[in-house]
């Protein structure tokens, strides 16, 4: 729904804002985004102290690294309001809205953020939203949620909370349908689909996790959250086009130009018929590789393909 280009957030590393040993090295982990957490990783008794640390943490991360900064806020509304008071500040790129209830929920938070931006002389609409749907009722409203506000740039399923809400386990099989629903709603609204077909809770088997990430990318997801730094390289690589894919896309686009110059709408390549949808996928892949290269400050998309 946002008219601005999508950011490159292949990896978003969760960091509890009140744990110094995690915060001090967060900028070294290579994540596209650092997700400062005020929600699940913060004990209820520590919420107020954590809020008081947000401004200093954001300033520090901006000095030390290049990652974008997101802040994950709480539900219910009274906690979300307190969180927004400390999170809508210079240096914060987006708010992760947890347990989204419906489109009106996001519109209300949008209004609150707009007032904070105005009061603090921040660019209007500058702080974006990532919406986390975490229960079956809101999932039924996914398309309405995805179209609710121009701040919204990404949509994700809170796998652990969703599985709990339905009385199930957060396995790939259980999450397949709701993840697909999130994907379809996000794509229909022009948003980023974030997540994997599975859960982020198990980071012990990185090889298996890498396969999960690659599979999610093949579905159309473009990034996901990490709860451990060991997951970040797998996310960055898995959600980046490979060098081979970039080279093939280059060939397809170049041959399409030649075919168009000859008045042909399709052509053969390596024994396969190439037509408009395949060309469009190749163009999108190259645009993705270029965006990743631009984020890293490199000019060669092939060099950045699969970068970690």
C-alpha positions in Angstrom: 0.0 0.0 0.0 3.0 2.3 0.6 4.1 4.3 -2.4 7.7 4.3 -1.2 10.1 1.6 -2.3 10.3 -1.4 0.0 13.3 -1.6 2.2 15.6 -4.6 2.1 14.9 -6.4 5.3 16.1 -10.0 4.6 17.0 -10.4 8.2 15.6 -8.7 11.3 17.5 -9.6 14.5 15.4 -9.4 17.7 17.3 -7.6 20.5 15.9 -7.1 24.0 16.5 -3.4 24.5 17.4 -3.9 28.2 20.1 -6.6 27.8 23.5 -5.0 27.3 25.4 -8.1 26.2 23.0 -8.4 23.2 22.7 -4.8 22.5 26.4 -4.1 22.5 27.2 -6.4 19.6 23.9 -6.1 17.7 25.5 -3.8 15.0 28.1 -6.5 14.3 25.7 -9.3 13.4 25.1 -8.3 9.7 21.3 -8.0 10.0 19.5 -5.7 7.6 17.3 -4.6 10.5 17.7 -4.6 14.3 14.4 -5.2 16.0 14.5 -3.6 19.4 12.0 -5.6 21.5 9.7 -4.1 24.1 7.4 -7.1 24.0 7.9 -10.8 24.6 11.6 -10.7 25.6 10.9 -8.1 28.3 9.5 -9.3 31.7 6.4 -7.3 32.7 8.1 -5.8 35.7 10.9 -4.5 33.4 8.8 -2.8 30.7 9.1 0.7 32.1 12.8 0.4 32.5 13.1 -1.0 28.9 11.1 2.0 27.5 13.6 4.3 29.2 16.4 2.7 27.3 15.0 3.0 23.8 16.3 6.5 22.9 19.8 5.7 24.0 19.8 2.3 22.2 18.6 3.9 18.9 21.3 6.6 19.1 24.0 4.1 19.8 23.0 1.7 17.0 22.9 4.6 14.5 26.4 5.6 15.5 27.8 2.1 15.4 26.1 0.4 12.5 24.1 0.6 9.2 21.1 -1.6 10.1 17.6 -0.2 9.9 16.0 0.0 13.3 12.5 -1.3 14.2 10.8 -1.3 17.6 8.4 -4.1 18.5 5.7 -2.8 20.7 3.2 -4.4 23.1 -0.5 -5.1 23.2 -2.9 -4.1 24.8 -3.5 -0.5 23.7 -2.4 1.2 26.9 1.0 -0.5 26.7 1.2 0.3 23.0 0.6 4.0 23.6 3.5 4.1 26.2 5.7 2.2 23.8 5.0 4.6 20.9 5.8 7.6 23.1 9.4 6.4 23.3 9.7 4.7 19.9 8.5 7.5 17.5 11.9 9.3 17.5 14.6 10.1 15.0 16.4 7.0 13.9 13.5 4.6 14.1 12.5 3.3 10.7 9.4 1.2 11.7 7.2 0.0 14.4 6.4 -3.7 14.6 2.7 -3.9 15.7 2.0 -7.1 17.6 -1.3 -8.9 17.9 -3.0 -6.8 15.3 -6.7 -7.0 15.9 -8.0 -5.6 12.6 -7.7 -2.6 10.2 -9.2 -0.1 12.8 -6.4 -1.1 15.2 -3.7 -0.1 12.8 -5.6 3.1 11.8 -5.8 4.1 15.5 -2.0 3.6 15.9 -1.4 5.4 12.7 -3.2 8.4 14.1 -1.2 8.3 17.3 2.1 8.1 15.4 1.0 11.0 13.1 0.4 13.2 16.2 3.8 12.2 17.6 5.6 12.9 14.3 3.9 16.3 14.1 4.7 17.2 17.7 8.3 16.2 17.3 8.8 17.8 13.8 9.5 14.4 12.2 8.6 13.7 8.6 4.9 12.8 8.3 4.5 9.2 7.5 8.2 8.5 8.0 7.8 5.8 10.5 6.5 2.7 8.9 4.5 -0.3 10.2 5.1 -4.0 10.1 1.9 -5.8 11.2 2.0 -9.1 13.0 -1.2 -11.2 12.8 -1.2 -13.7 15.7 -4.8 -15.1 16.0 -7.4 -16.7 13.6 -9.9 -13.8 13.9 -7.5 -11.2 12.6 -6.2 -13.6 10.0 -9.7 -13.7 8.5 -9.2 -9.9 8.1 -5.7 -10.1 6.6 -6.7 -8.4 3.3 -8.4 -5.5 5.1 -5.5 -5.2 7.5 -3.1 -5.1 4.6 -5.0 -2.2 3.0 -5.6 -0.3 6.3 -2.8 2.4 6.2 -0.1 3.8 4.0 2.4 3.3 6.7 2.2 -0.4 6.4 5.1 -1.9 4.5 5.1 -5.6 5.7 2.9 -8.3 7.0 3.9 -11.3 9.0 2.3 -14.2 11.0 3.3 -14.5 14.7 3.8 -18.3 14.4 4.2 -19.2 18.1 1.2 -17.1 19.3 -0.9 -18.2 16.3 -0.3 -21.9 17.0 -1.1 -21.3 20.7 -4.3 -19.5 19.7 -5.6 -22.4 17.7 -4.4 -25.1 20.1 -1.8 -26.4 17.7 1.9 -26.8 17.3 4.0 -24.3 15.3 5.1 -27.0 12.7 5.5 -26.3 9.0 2.4 -28.4 8.3 0.2 -26.5 10.8 1.5 -23.1 9.6 1.3 -23.7 5.9 -2.2 -22.4 5.4 -2.0 -19.2 7.6 1.4 -18.4 6.2 0.0 -18.6 2.6 -2.9 -16.4 3.6 -0.5 -13.8 4.9 1.5 -14.1 1.7 -1.5 -13.6 -0.5 -2.8 -10.6 1.5 0.6 -8.9 1.5 1.2 -9.4 -2.2 -2.4 -8.2 -3.1 -1.7 -5.0 -1.2 1.8 -4.5 -2.5 3.5 -5.2 0.8 6.4 -7.3 1.8 5.5 -10.8 3.0 7.8 -11.6 5.9 8.4 -14.9 7.6 9.2 -18.5 6.8 7.0 -21.6 6.5 7.8 -22.7 10.1 8.9 -21.2 13.3 12.0 -19.1 14.4 12.3 -20.8 17.8 14.8 -23.6 16.8 18.2 -22.2 15.7 20.3 -25.2 16.6 20.3 -26.7 13.1 21.4 -23.9 10.8 21.7 -26.2 7.7 18.0 -27.2 8.1 17.1 -23.6 8.8 18.8 -22.5 5.6 16.6 -24.9 3.6 13.5 -23.5 5.4 14.6 -20.0 4.4 15.2 -20.9 0.7 11.8 -22.6 0.6 10.1 -19.5 2.0 11.9 -17.3 -0.6 10.6 -19.7 -3.4 7.1 -19.0 -2.1 7.5 -15.2 -2.3 8.6 -14.2 1.2 11.3 -11.6 1.2 12.7 -11.7 4.8 12.2 -13.0 8.3 13.0 -12.4 11.9 15.9 -14.0 13.7 16.0 -14.7 17.5 19.7 -15.6 17.4 22.6 -14.1 15.5 23.5 -17.5 14.0 20.3 -17.2 11.9 21.3 -13.9 10.3 23.7 -15.3 7.6 21.1 -17.9 6.6 18.4 -15.3 6.2 20.6 -12.9 4.2 21.8 -15.7 1.9 18.4 -17.4 1.6 16.5 -14.2 0.8 19.1 -13.0 -1.8 19.1 -14.2 -5.4 22.0 -16.5 -6.1 24.8 -15.5 -8.6 23.5 -18.1 -11.0 20.0 -16.8 -10.8 21.2 -13.2 -11.4 23.2 -14.4 -14.5 20.2 -16.3 -15.9 17.9 -13.3 -15.3 20.4 -11.1 -17.1 20.4 -13.5 -20.1 16.6 -13.6 -20.2 16.2 -9.8 -20.1 18.8 -9.3 -22.8 17.3 -11.9 -25.1 13.9 -10.4 -24.5 15.1 -7.1 -25.8 16.5 -8.8 -28.9 13.2 -10.7 -29.4 11.2 -7.5 -29.0 13.3 -5.7 -31.5 12.4 -8.5 -34.0 8.7 -8.2 -33.1 8.6 -11.5 -31.2 6.8 -11.8 -27.8 8.5 -15.1 -26.8 11.7 -17.0 -27.5 13.6 -20.2 -26.6 16.4 -20.4 -24.1 18.1 -23.7 -23.2 15.2 -25.7 -24.5 12.6 -23.7 -22.6 10.0 -21.3 -23.9 10.4 -17.8 -22.4 7.4 -15.5 -22.4 6.2 -12.4 -20.6 5.6 -13.8 -17.1 9.1 -15.4 -17.1 10.6 -12.1 -18.3 8.8 -10.2 -15.5 10.1 -12.6 -12.9 13.7 -12.1 -14.3 13.2 -8.3 -14.1 12.0 -8.5 -10.6 14.9 -10.7 -9.5 17.4 -8.2 -11.0 15.6 -5.3 -9.2 15.9 -7.3 -6.0 19.6 -8.0 -6.5 20.2 -4.3 -7.3 18.4 -3.2 -4.1 20.5 -5.6 -2.0 23.7 -4.3 -3.7 22.6 -0.7 -3.1 22.0 -1.5 0.6 25.5 -2.9 0.9 27.0 0.0 -1.0 28.1 -2.2 -3.9 27.5 -1.5 -7.5 27.5 -5.1 -8.8 24.4 -7.1 -8.2 26.0 -10.4 -9.2 28.7 -9.8 -6.6 26.1 -9.2 -3.8 23.9 -12.2 -4.8 23.8 -14.5 -1.9 25.8 -12.1 0.3 25.7 -12.6 4.0 
